[in-house]
Amino acid sequence: MTNRSVHDLLNLANPAGAYDALLTRVLPQARVQRRWEPSDGPLPSLFVSHGAPPTLDDPQWLDDLFTWGQAMPKPRGIVIVSAHWENAPAALSGSAAGTPLFYDFGGFHPRYYTLQYATPDATDLARRIASTMSSTGPVHQFTDRGLDHGAFIPLMAMYPAADVPVVQLSMPSLDPQALLRLGQRLRRLREEGILVIGSGFMTHNFAVMRKPALVDYTIAFDTWAADAISRGDVDTLTDYRAKAPGADIAHPTADHYVPLLLTLGAATDLSTATSAIERIHYGNSIRSIQLD
């Protein structure tokens, strides 16, 4: 990865052009996607490597996300925990229809700050999540904090019709055990047709984009994580700082890793783990996981 490549990532001739093309091609299909029914059984829990705004300029990534969303019945609702919102105690985003997005990024083309993802009213979903969390105390709901890019970027591709109610739940801390417990509390929602998503990045280090030699560390971490996930080894994944090769390079900070623990906590059968997306993008792994 060269500095020129990083420059190109931030200065695109047609920002979000691949997303525009996706909408033109798939919106009719997205609108008629079969909706979840109780006979379908619980929806899976997902870990999504969400990417920055230029994810919307990567046709393959967009196609992968859309295909993944289409492989499941359309959820009754989505609760998503993003790497970009830590708030204790856990809190909820605004649930009114069309709550403005939270553009929590800087330095990109102005087009990205005009993107819209006007999802339906999610008041009932927010109440259901708050009820699920009630054993830990009252859950504050922000009225003016919309979805951040860790939530809206992947969902724009997975559910481009923007016809599924979505509520974002904050991370109460960056402690892996705390996120595991949070996922466990959300697990029952899957039986009601609510999709539980942890949104982070399997490896997350911008330095890899400037120093290609570091990619060996991110690949080693990704290989380790994929193996531990396939074995359902939650203890090892929780203790990643001590046990994962290249952990300090793959994740200089914990924020993009710990949503994986939420996904594991929300799962009922760790042996079902599959990689819905599996590749290296600008030196980092965008592996994304589905579990029943």
Secondary structure, 3 states (H helix, E strand, C coil): CCHHHHHHHHCCCCCCHHHHHHHHHHHHHHHCCCECCHHHCCCCEEEEECCCHHHHHCHHHHHHHHHHHHCCCECCEEEEEECCCECCCCEECCCCCCCCCCCCCCCCCHHHHHCCCCCCCCHHHHHHHHHHCHHHCCCEECCCCCCCHHHHHHHHHHCCCCCCCEEEECECCCCHHHHHHHHHHHHHHHHHCEEEEEEECCCCCCHHHHCHHHHHHHHHHHHHHHHHHHCCCHHHHHCHHHHCCCHHHHCCCCCCCCHHHHHHHHCCCHHHCEEEECCEECCEECCEEEEC
